[in-house]
Amino acid sequence: MPAHNNHREEGIEIPYHQIKPDTLRRMIEEFVTRDGTDWAEVGCTLEDKVEQVIRQLKDKKVKVVFDLTSQTANLVPR
């Protein structure tokens, strides 16, 4: 199997419960308000969106990944 390491992301999962609650909330708020997110006119408030993402974290449907290459954290589907 050939190694293609040139453009590979080097990411590690960060358990969400190890992130300070205010930091996690800001991360989720940034995620749900990002350009390109599709919350299309469902009438969700910011709080509704944040709660949905927290529920998905607890249900292990999404995870927090820190990308070592870009030095950024992101929420990604499992």
N, C-alpha and C positions, 0 to 999 in steps of 0.2 A: 504494500500500500504506500503510494508516494506521499511524502510530507509536503504540504503546502502551507508553510508557516508565514509566508510573506504578509498576508492580509488577515490573519486570524486574530480575532478578538481574544484578549486574555482577561476573562471575567471571573469573579468569584461571587457566590451567593452570600448575601448578608441577611441573617435572620431578622425579620422586621422588628421583632420584640427587643432586639439589641440596639435599635436606633432610638435616640431620644424622641419622645412623643411629639414635641414641637417641630423637630427636624423632619420626622416622618410626615407630619401633616403638611408642612411646606412643600415637601417633595411630591406628595399626592396632589396638592392643589396645583402645583406647576404642571404635573402630568395631565390632569383633567382639563386644564385651561389652555393647553398647548394647541397651536395651529394644527389642523388636520385631525383632531380628535372628533369622533362622531357621536355626539349626545343629541343629535338632531331633534330639536323641538319636542322633546319628551317632557318638557316642563320641569326638569330637574334643577334644584338649586345647587349651589356650590357644595353646601353641606350634604345634600343627597348623594352627589357624585363622590365626595370624599368617603362617606359611609359605605357606598357600594364597593369602592376599592379596598377599604379596610376589611370588609366582609370577604372579598376575594382573596386577600392575603391570609386571613384566618382559615378559609376553606382550602388553602393551598392551590388556588387556581392561577394566581400570579405570584411572582417573587421579586425581590429586590436584588439586582445584580450590579456590582461595581466593576466597571471596565478599567482594567489596569492601564490599557493603552491610552485612552482618552481622559482618564482620571475623573470619570463621571459615573453617577449612579442612575439606574433606570428601573422602571417596573416592566417586567416582561411576563408573557403567559408561560405557564408550565407545560 
